[in-house]
Amino acid sequence: MKNITLNFENCKYISEIHKVLKTGFDLPDYYGENWDALWDCLDGLFYDEGKVVVEIHNLNSLKDELQHAIKPMLEVFKDVHINTPNVEFRLVS
């Protein structure tokens, strides 16, 4: 089983959220830091990985503006899980 932790504790800007995503998922340098690029990078990334658990920390601590801005990210996570059911996203805090 592969574990990935995404910790959004110190994120104040959307660019910082994308840095957490890039680092946590080990995305390539050409990652475009937008939701379509996130989908493009994650779609099929874990297809042959076995079980993958992504723990999401401190999402609820984000400012209200960022709470709204990350809704598409959560949709991407949902779609990734649908396409690769071996990937599970867990909201920890």
C-alpha positions in Angstrom: 0.0 0.0 0.0 1.2 3.5 -0.9 0.4 6.4 1.5 0.5 10.0 0.4 -0.1 12.9 2.8 -1.2 16.3 1.6 -1.0 18.9 4.4 -2.5 22.3 3.6 -1.8 23.8 7.0 0.3 26.8 5.9 -1.5 27.5 2.6 -2.7 31.1 2.3 -2.8 31.3 -1.5 -3.9 29.0 -4.3 -0.3 28.7 -5.6 0.7 27.2 -2.2 -2.0 24.6 -2.6 -0.6 23.7 -6.0 2.9 23.4 -4.4 1.5 20.9 -1.9 -0.1 18.9 -4.6 3.0 19.0 -6.8 5.2 17.8 -4.0 2.8 15.3 -2.5 2.0 13.6 -5.8 5.5 14.1 -7.2 4.1 15.8 -10.2 6.4 16.7 -13.1 7.9 20.1 -13.6 5.5 21.0 -16.4 2.5 20.7 -14.0 0.4 23.7 -15.0 -0.9 24.5 -11.5 -4.6 24.5 -12.5 -7.3 21.9 -12.0 -7.3 20.6 -15.6 -3.5 20.0 -15.3 -4.1 18.2 -12.0 -6.6 15.9 -13.6 -4.2 15.3 -16.6 -1.4 14.4 -14.2 -3.4 12.2 -11.8 -5.6 10.4 -14.3 -4.1 7.0 -14.6 -1.0 7.8 -12.4 -1.8 5.2 -9.8 -3.4 2.6 -12.1 -0.7 0.0 -11.5 0.2 1.0 -7.9 -2.1 -1.3 -5.9 -3.9 0.4 -3.0 -3.1 4.1 -2.7 -4.4 6.1 0.3 -4.2 9.9 0.1 -4.7 11.6 3.5 -5.7 15.2 3.3 -4.8 17.3 6.3 -5.9 20.8 7.4 -8.2 21.4 4.5 -10.8 22.9 6.8 -8.3 25.4 8.2 -8.1 27.2 4.9 -9.5 30.7 4.6 -13.0 31.0 3.2 -11.8 32.2 -0.2 -9.6 29.2 -0.6 -12.4 26.8 0.6 -14.4 28.0 -2.5 -11.3 27.8 -4.8 -10.5 24.2 -3.9 -13.9 22.7 -4.8 -12.7 21.8 -8.3 -9.7 20.0 -6.6 -12.1 17.8 -4.6 -14.0 17.0 -7.8 -10.8 16.0 -9.5 -10.1 13.7 -6.5 -13.6 12.2 -6.8 -13.1 11.6 -10.5 -9.6 10.0 -10.0 -11.2 7.6 -7.4 -14.0 6.7 -9.9 -11.5 6.0 -12.7 -8.9 4.3 -10.4 -10.8 2.8 -7.5 -7.6 1.6 -5.9 -7.0 5.3 -5.0 -8.7 6.4 -1.8 -8.9 10.0 -0.6 -9.4 10.5 3.1 -10.1 13.9 4.7 -8.3 13.7 8.1 -8.8 17.2 9.4 
